[in-house]
Amino acid sequence: MQRVYTTDIKPLDPIHDNRHKLGSGPLARESLAYLLQLPEEGVAGIVYTWVNGEGKAGCAVTLFGPGIGPEPLIESFDGIAVPAEMDFFDWRVAGLQLRLGSLLETAHIRYQSDKFEIDFHFTASQPAYAYSSHKGGCPQWIAHDRFEQQGTQSGSIRFAGKEIALRGYTQRDHSWGTRDWGVNQHWKWIHAQAGPELSVHFWKLESMGQTLIRGYVDKNGHIAQVVDVDIDFEMNDDMTTRVVNADIIDTAGRSTRFQGVPFATFYLSPDPMITLFESPISAFIDGQPGGGCCEVMWTNSLINYVKAKAEVVK
């Protein structure tokens, strides 16, 4: 990654791209996610892997969207013992292999199964953004720390006798420490890019009577912290996201307009208490076309209530 930019955000030590030593508590956890979007093909994907404090690892890998078909292709594994010395320079869980390249800049992920294959290269288009760089730090029930990073994708996916080249925008995140899903009521988590030097990320979380915001705006050669997000959100009857727009204010005093429309949704349930609605999006940033992803977290108690109410109305 070679580009000229300015920022007041404290950089993340590259050592944090690799595996961390976790505590032994029941909530100790480290996870990595790589997201794929090909809006022109109607295809999206998620590669998600984790390990807990006891050295038990897992992965969930999926391809979904109208270009895949009415049902997602998904495979998931958990409770796999991995050696303490195995790190992310050569991480292997079931059919997944992840290899970090230049720290905080590149990675190569491969997944092979009878259902589908992914051969994916991530190349960073901007520095990693750590939640600890915010004046309020990283919420400790989410992780000891966490970083987000936009990039470009290359490689290919194969399924049902088809091969599609990967191109365009991608995102990844990496968190380590503890994760207590139960204290979160709701969040909206957005990544979007509209060129190699125009991107936004924001995460607006409702938890324990607080509204927390983390994120950044990268434009005009300057990367700044997000300080406020005014979100205009519309959803369908089944609680999937129909439209999400936002006006974003950053520490440089700039206002940035984000507009996003999902083209698919995948339901990810990392804990019995919540469901993550994962939606790849076609996006605009200040009127410039791009793409990205929108994750909305709902509690399962609310989802079940809305479903039951809808059945009564019918």
HELIX and SHEET records of a PDB file:
HELIX    1   1 PRO A   14  ASP A   17  5                                   4    
HELIX    2   2 TYR A  131  SER A  133  5                                   3    
HELIX    3   3 TRP A  181  VAL A  183  5                                   3    
HELIX    4   4 ASN A  300  VAL A  313  1                                  14    
SHEET    1   A 9 THR A   6  THR A   7  0                                        
SHEET    2   A 9 HIS A 222  MET A 235  1                                        
SHEET    3   A 9 GLN A 210  LYS A 219 -1                                        
SHEET    4   A 9 SER A 199  SER A 207 -1                                        
SHEET    5   A 9 ASN A 184  GLN A 193 -1                                        
SHEET    6   A 9 GLN A 288  THR A 299 -1                                        
SHEET    7   A 9 ILE A 274  ILE A 285 -1                                        
SHEET    8   A 9 SER A 255  PRO A 262 -1                                        
SHEET    9   A 9 THR A 241  ASP A 250 -1                                        
SHEET    1   B 8 THR A   6  THR A   7  0                                        
SHEET    2   B 8 HIS A 222  MET A 235  1                                        
SHEET    3   B 8 GLN A 210  LYS A 219 -1                                        
SHEET    4   B 8 SER A 199  SER A 207 -1                                        
SHEET    5   B 8 ASN A 184  GLN A 193 -1                                        
SHEET    6   B 8 GLN A 288  THR A 299 -1                                        
SHEET    7   B 8 ILE A 274  ILE A 285 -1                                        
SHEET    8   B 8 PHE A 266  ASP A 271 -1                                        
SHEET    1   C10 LEU A  73  ALA A  81  0                                        
SHEET    2   C10 LYS A  56  PHE A  64 -1                                        
SHEET    3   C10 VAL A  43  ASN A  52 -1                                        
SHEET    4   C10 ALA A  28  LEU A  38 -1                                        
SHEET    5   C10 TYR A 169  THR A 178 -1                                        
SHEET    6   C10 ASP A 145  PHE A 159 -1                                        
SHEET    7   C10 PHE A 116  ALA A 124 -1                                        
SHEET    8   C10 THR A 106  GLN A 112 -1                                        
SHEET    9   C10 LEU A  96  LEU A 100 -1                                        
SHEET   10   C10 TRP A  91  VAL A  93 -1                                        
SHEET    1   D 7 LEU A  73  ALA A  81  0                                        
SHEET    2   D 7 LYS A  56  PHE A  64 -1                                        
SHEET    3   D 7 VAL A  43  ASN A  52 -1                                        
SHEET    4   D 7 ALA A  28  LEU A  38 -1                                        
SHEET    5   D 7 TYR A 169  THR A 178 -1                                        
SHEET    6   D 7 ASP A 145  PHE A 159 -1                                        
SHEET    7   D 7 TYR A 129  ALA A 130 -1                                        
SHEET    1   E 7 LEU A  73  ALA A  81  0                                        
SHEET    2   E 7 LYS A  56  PHE A  64 -1                                        
SHEET    3   E 7 VAL A  43  ASN A  52 -1                                        
SHEET    4   E 7 ALA A  28  LEU A  38 -1                                        
SHEET    5   E 7 TYR A 169  THR A 178 -1                                        
SHEET    6   E 7 ASP A 145  PHE A 159 -1                                        
SHEET    7   E 7 LYS A 162  LEU A 166 -1                                        
END                                                                             
